[in-house]
Amino acid sequence: MALFRYQAQDAKGERQRGTLDAPSARQARQTLREQGLLVLRLAPVRASPLARLFARNNLSLAQRSLLTRQLATLLHAGVPLTEALQAVAEQTARRQVRQVLRGVAERVAEGHALAQALAYFPQAFPVVYRATVAAAERSGHLANVLERLAEHGENHQALRQKVQLAMVYPLILLLVSLLVVGFLLGYVVPDVVQAFSRDHAQLPLATQVLIALSDATNRHGLAVLALMAMAVALVAWTLRQPARRRQWHGLSLRLPGYGEFVRASEAARFISTLAILGRSGVVLVEAMNIGAAVIGNLILRERLLQAARELGEGTTLASCLARSETLPPLMLHMIASGERAGELDTMLERAADLQAKQLAARISLLVSLCEPLMLLVMGGIVLFIVLAILLPILNLNQLVN
């Protein structure tokens, strides 16, 4: 839903001003005409950047999976759809989720299909979710498809939580290490090496480097932090431009190690989306277009969209995906065998599970390597500081002479 500010004239010739919620400007004009108003001016109300930040995602993946599971359970029990939506809305404790569900229930009660009602809240229910629900309504198996959607979301949430929990310790270690090193360079090291700073020519190289780093931290530490923040903001602004973002996505695919990880993660996202859409009854070409739309890398998205066009022209799924060079060879072989055996949906689900497990194993390996690597790096930094302080003390007699 979008918010529009309008200026209209009623039958008596009096002008009225106000705001109106509508999915589009055309629907907003139609609503005002039905109220007997002549639209003079209509413009969308643009929220502030802070408001857009907090309203970007009305529902998290965990919240959407939970309410989907609850809704599927109620539908399996024979509860009508409108009552099930209202019951789920009453059970949730979050006001934002409750408002979204009540809005969906109101539109379903007005005669809209569930997928159409969900389309009024595109930030809460992504296009894959809505397309799956629409296909389920056409097939008459809404409860089963909602249960499959809930399971799909719960699996993704479990993988995300696993990665987040695994990254907690390395991130805490990195933050504490940076704070300790900054404190040493800013306050401890200057006092310790002050006795040796008069004659830099006779000091060891490590001590001279440490003194220079300490002086630079005291004099330019805040300026360096400000420059780093400005650099991050500049990079973020640059990547918002489609042309620059496309160049970066193309470069990321060619980076050793990182490019393979990007391909694997995007392949897992695409094939899992294709599997759930195909099992729910969505036409394969439409499922290909929807699956390509959820891909974050623009280069891979363009290749998959081209593969969808080739599929619409009569090419087999395995051959058009092979020409796109977006999926691993094992996955292509599984899709080809599924097409030959007439069990494409089943093989897509197996390929999605296999790719998800491989991606999870790769992420776990990378995260497990972060801890010892970070310990080695921070241990090396601490060793350098200790040696820089101890070497002048060990050579104290030479410095006195």
N, C-alpha and C positions, 0 to 999 in steps of 0.2 A: 504494500500500500504506500501511496505517496500523498503528500499534503499539498493542496493547491489553494492559493489565495485568489479570490474572485471578486469582481465588481459586476453587478447585474441590475436589471430594471424590472420591476414587477408590473402587473397589469394596470395599476394606477399611475404608473410613471415615476414611482419613487425608486431611488437607487438604494441598493443594499450591498453591503460588503461583509466578507467573512472568509472562513476557511472551510475546506471540504476534503475528506479522505476519499481517494479513488485510486484504482490500479493504474489509470492512464488519464491523460488530458481529455481524450475522446469520451471516456466513461464519465468523467466529471461534468463535461458539458451536457451529456445526456441526462444525468441526474438533475442538473439545474433546470433543464427544459421540462422535465417531468414535474418539477415544482412550480411551473408556470413563470419562470424567470427568463428574461432575455439577457444572455451573457454578453457583457461589454468588454470584459477583460479577464483573462485567466492566466495565471503564471504559477509555476511550482515554487514552493517555499523551500529554499536551500538551507539545510541545517548547518550549524557551525562545525568546524573540524572536530571539536571536542565531543559534540553530540553524535557526529557520525562515527567517532571512535567507539563510543559506548553502545551504539545501536547497530553496529556492523553485523553482528550475529545475534539474533534474538534467542536462539536455542543452541546450546552446545551439543556436541555429538552424544555425550552421555545423557543429557536431558531428552534429546530426540529418541534415542534408543529406549530409554525407560518408558516414555509415554507410548511409544509404538508397541512395546511389549504389553503394557497394560491394556491398550486398545485391542490388540489381538486376542488377549485373554477374555475380555468382555464380549467380543464378537463371537468367539467360540462358544461362549455360554449362552448365546441367543439374545443378547441385549441389542436393541436397535441402535443404529449408528449414532443418531443424534444424542440419545441418552448415554451411550458409551462415551462420547466426547465430553458431555457435561460432567459425567462421573469422574473421568480422568482429570478434568479441570478442577473439580472440587477437592481432589485428593492431593494435588500438588501444593507445595508451600510457597513457591516462588510466584510473585505477583505477575511478572512479565510472562512466564509460561502460561499462567492461568488466563491472562488476557488473550493470548494468541489462540488457545484452545477454545475459549468462549467465542471468539470471532469466527473460527472455523465452524463451530457448532451452529451459530446463528445462520451462516450462509448455507449450510447443509439443510437446516430447517426451512429455509426459503425455497428449496428445490434444486440447489446446485449440487453437482456431483462432488465427491470428496476431493478429487484432484483439482477441480475448479476452485473449490474453497481454499485449498492449500496454496493455490497460485496467488491469492491475495497477500500471502506472507512469504515472498520469495527468499528473504534473508533467513527465515526460520526453516524452510523446507526447500532444499536445493532441487535442481532440475532432475537429477537422477531419482530422487525420492518421489517427486510428483509424477514422472513418467511411469515409474513402477506401479504406483497406486492407480493411475489411469488404466494401465493394462490389466491390473487385477480386477478393477470394476467391470471392464468389458468381459473378462473371462468368468466372473462370478465367484472367484476364490480370494476375496479380499482378506479374510482372516489369515489364511495360510501365507499369503504374500507378505502381510504385515509382520507375521512371525519371522519370516525369512529376512525381512529388512531389519528387524530388531536384532537378530542373531548376527547379521553382517555388521551392523553398527557396534555391537558389543565386542566382536572380535577386533575391529579396528581400535576401539577404545582400550582394550586390554593390551594390544601391541604398543599403543601410544603411552600408556601408563608404565609399561615395562621399560621403555626407553627413557622416560622422564625420571623414574626412580633410579635407573642405572646411572644417569647423568648427575644426580644430586651430589654424590660424594666428590667426583672430580671437580664440579663447579665450586663447591664449598672449599675444597683444597686450593683451587686456583685463586679464589678471592682472598682467602686468608694469607696465602703466600705472597700475593701482590701487596697486601696491606703491611705484612711484616717487612718485606724488602723495602717498601716505601718509607716505613718508619725508621728502619736502620739507616737508609741513605740520607734521610732528612734530619734525624736528630741524634742518633747514636754514633754513626761513623765520624761526623765532624768533630765531636769531642774526643774520640779515641785517637784519631790521626792528627790532631792539632799539634801534638808535640813533634811530629815528624814532617810537618808541612813547610818548614822553613827552608829546607835544602832538598828540593825535588830531584836534583841531579843524582844524589846518592841513594834515593829511595828505590826499591824494587819496582818493576814495571807494573805489577798488579796493584801495588799501593798507589802509584800515580794515577792509574786508570780509575781506581775507586774514589780517589779525591776529586778527580774531574767529574765523575758521575754524581758525587754528592753535591758539588758546587752547582752543577747544572740542574739538579733536582730542586735545590733551594731557590735558585734564581728564576728558572723557567718552567718549573713543574706545572703550575696552573696554566701557563700559556700553551704548553704541549697538550694538556688535557683538553683545552678549548679548541685547539687545532684539530685534534683527533675527533672531537664531537662534530666540528664543522665538516670534516672529511666524510664522516659517516652520513651526515645529513645530505651532503652533496651527492654521494653515491646513491642514496635512496631516491633523491629527486631525479637523478639521471636515469635510474632504472624504471622510473614511472613512464618514461617516454617509450612508446611502442618500438621505435626503430632501435634505440639503445638497448632496450630489454631483449629484443630479438638477437642483436649481436652478442650480448652476454650469454644467452641461452645456447647459441651456436658454439661459442668458445668453451662453455662448460662441458659440452659433449665431447670435446677434443682433449680435455685435461686428463692426464693419466690418473687412473684410480677413481677420481671424482666423477668423470664422465660415465664410467661403468655403473657406479652407484646410482646416478641420475636415471640412466636407462632402466635399471632394475626396479627402482621405486616407481617410475612412471608406468612401466609394463605391469607391475602388480596392481596399480590403481586402475589401469585401463581394463585388464582382463577380469578383475573382480567385478567392475561395473558392468562389463559385457555379460558376464555370467549371470548376475542377478537380474538384469533386464531380459536376457533371453529366457531364463527359467520362468519369469513372470508373464511371458507372452508378448513382449515388445518385438515388433518387426526388426529383423537383423540390421537392415540399413539404418533405421532410426536409432537402434541401440548403438551402432557404430558412431553415428554423429554425436549422440549424447555422451558416449564414452570418450570421444576425442575432445569434447568441450570441457571435461573435468581435468584434462592433462595440463599441468602447469607450464611445461617447457613449450615455447611457441613453435620451435622447429619440429619437434615430435608431433605436436598437435596438427600442424599443416600436413605432415606426411600421413597421419591417420585420417584426416579429412579427405585427402586424395584417395586413400584406400577405400573409404566409404563410397566415394563417387565411382570408383572402379567396380566395387561390389554391386552398386545399383545398375551397372551396365552389363552384369551377367558373369563377372569373374568370381571364382571361388574365394572364400574367405582366407584360406591358407595362402593362396598365391598372391593376393593383393597385400596381405600383411607381410609376406616375405619380401615383396618389392619395396615396401615402406621402410624396411630395416629398423624396426622399432622394437621387436620382440626377440627374445632369445631363441636359438634354433630348437631346443627341446620343446618349448611351448608351441612352436610352429608345427613340429611333428605331431604333437598331441592333437592340435586343432585339425590337421589334415586327416589323421586317423579317425577322429570323431565325425568329420564330414563323410568319409567313405563308409563308415558303419551306420550312419544315420543317427548318431547319438551326440550331436554337437553340444547340446546344453550340458549333458553329463560331463563331457570331456572339458568343456570350458570351466566347470566348477572344479574339476580335478586340477586343471592347469592353474587356476587361481589359488587353490590351496597350496599347491607345490611352490608357486612363485612367492606367496606370502611367507611360507616357512623358510625358504631360502633367504628372503630379504630380512626376516627377523633374525636368522642366524648370522647374517653379515653385519647387521646393526649391533647385535650382542658382542660379536668379535671386536668391532671397532671400539665400542664402549669399554670393553674389558682391557683393551690395549691403552686406553687413555690414562688409566690410573697409574700403571708403572711408568709410562712415559712422562707423565707430569711429575711424578716423584723424582725421577732421574733429573729432569730439567731444574726443578726447584732445589734439589740436593746439590747440583752443580753450582747454582747461584750462591747458595749458602757457603759451600766450600770455597768459592772464589773470595767471598767477603772475609771468611775466617783467615785464609792464607794471606790476603792483603793486609790484615791487621797483625798477624803473627810474624810475618817475614821481617818487618823492621825491628821487632822486639828481639828476634833471634840474632839479628845483625847489629844489635845495640852497641857492642864494643867497637865495631868498625865505624859506626856513625859518630861515636864520641871521639875516636882518634882522628 
